[in-house]
Amino acid sequence: MRFLAFEALRAVDERDAYANLVLPPLLRKARAAGDFGDRDAALATELVYGTLRRQGTYDAVLAACVDRPLREVDPPVLDVLSLGAHQLLGTRIPTHAAVSASVELARVVLGDGRAKFVNAVLRKVAAHDLDGWLERVAPPYDEDPEEHLAVVHAHPRWVVSALWDALGGGRGEIEALLAADNERPRVTLAARPGRIGPAELLEQAGPERATPGDWSPYAVRLAEGGEPGAIEAVADGSAGVQDEGSQLVALALANAPLAGDGGDTRWLDACAGPGGKAALLAALAAGRGAALLAAEKQPHRAALVARALAGNPGPYQVVVADGTRPAWPAGGFDRVLVDVPCTGLGALRRRPEARWRRRPEDLDGFAGLQRGLLREALTAVRPGGVVGYATCSPHLAETRAVVHDVLKNPGSTAAEWLDARPLLPRVPALGDGPDIQLWPHRHGTDAMYLALLRRTA
């Protein structure tokens, strides 16, 4: 299992792969080979995700135990050391077992010489527990709050700063958010209206292994270790894996009040991949006699959207199209969702490696695209229709700054900002509005952002 975890980390490091895409096929292959059970899979999963989540903290510890800069340590060696550090500092694996298993892994994948180096370093790591190391490697909070939080909670300093700016409040709340980012999220399903109800989905999942969602009426949460693919409704597309925050974004847009006499029959998802929101929107639209057009720029992601929408009871169409160069007429839709590409800082629970890949300059790369997509979405909706601008990032440069800029320079598509909070009456702590920011530590969801804009001219 440690070799499997090492393989996954190497794929993440060498190919910029995502662990949630790399690990499942490795686990399936190991199960198929035999002698690899549920406990082995659970441990391998914990080793991969735990190591990736706490990488920054472990780097600080390892830097104190290595006699040269970490950048001079070969990446495969550093992966073995990080796996060993996680076993020593982040699990209940006995010290001797963690060290000996890591050294044996190093001997197999790196050779005897490097195995001796791994042994020497991990014995230094084992001299203190995690709290003891944090006292040594993290600066005091009073001297440098952001760097202290960055080391203790394993987030890059710039991410800590950005999240704190968006969240506001004092030390307690930002620490709660950073801690929530390091927890493994539960798998949430969405029952797609017209195909299956949440009660039936809960029954299929097994009431002993699943519970209703907290906020979305269509959500069912699986207990830890639940396998969604084994549920009939997920297998046949009647339900799908979808974070509850993503469900709430679709529901708020679907329930937003329209103005004028243009009807409510034409809906657009302008950035539909991989298809979770589109599938829920299509099901909601079908229940009202409306049709959904789902557009996605990347052909392989458009194929995922088509798969998610297959079997929808109402009319829909999936097209490969660029939302900044629309293939549809202006003013042709009553409701438009634009879930823009972003840094993904709101989904660090699910993709822990993303925090170490992103850089502040990435914001500049997304800025023009986000504004362009929102402007075209406002052009696509009729006067009186509503646009939902969504991101899976709470960074202010990707949320309110984008909406403010577009509203300040509307061109021929003036719009007003709607208060989205009354559309989610069951959800607490939504802030001052009119937009909505969800948080992992407050709502148990990804940090989804939503602004609703009604076109006025």
Disulfide bonds with the S-S distance in Angstrom:
none
